[in-house]
């Protein structure tokens, strides 16, 4: 494992055996693999979105899966095993549906298709090139991870808004854009910096959505006197 997504990370550089948070190494590795699968889903779903054939169930799977990898959210090994399996099925079903409609996915010609879009479960289980350290360049690596963590933060807010019945397609669109950017070797430091800043804008949009959801469902917050004594 290698995880440095929180401020408590070991020695300020990264947890490599077990997380200071209590997360075990096998769970950290599974989280990395799940995010890798999400990048594959993002590839096909971005094509589906251009053709107006996106399923809300896929968007919700991506949202909840990304949220599950956030610090101290879920340490269940079986949950991540199941989500990886389900994610690959969703990814492949989107590809099959697109190709059945005659829509080019690039996988037959292998043109600009990221590896997460084609990796098999067997390959994924033994691969050591799906985690943080798979990117050699430290600047690119840092920006890719910063973008990923920004997406995780957005997913938390978007999840709670979705539970209350509020969603925004622009948020899901940026999920796909952001995830795909982390496997695009053509993007420069400047390109990734721009995406990180854009991620901040989308985060504000998501917070506005959550505020709207809370206000509509629970009412507007207001100062209220309460009894803090004994009865």
HELIX and SHEET records of a PDB file:
HELIX    1   1 UNK A   10  UNK A   12  5                                   3    
HELIX    2   2 UNK A   25  UNK A   50  1                                  26    
HELIX    3   3 UNK A   56  UNK A   68  1                                  13    
HELIX    4   4 UNK A   77  UNK A  100  1                                  24    
HELIX    5   5 UNK A  115  UNK A  117  5                                   3    
HELIX    6   6 UNK A  121  UNK A  126  1                                   6    
HELIX    7   7 UNK A  132  UNK A  134  5                                   3    
HELIX    8   8 UNK A  138  UNK A  163  1                                  26    
HELIX    9   9 UNK A  169  UNK A  181  1                                  13    
HELIX   10  10 UNK A  189  UNK A  218  1                                  30    
END                                                                             
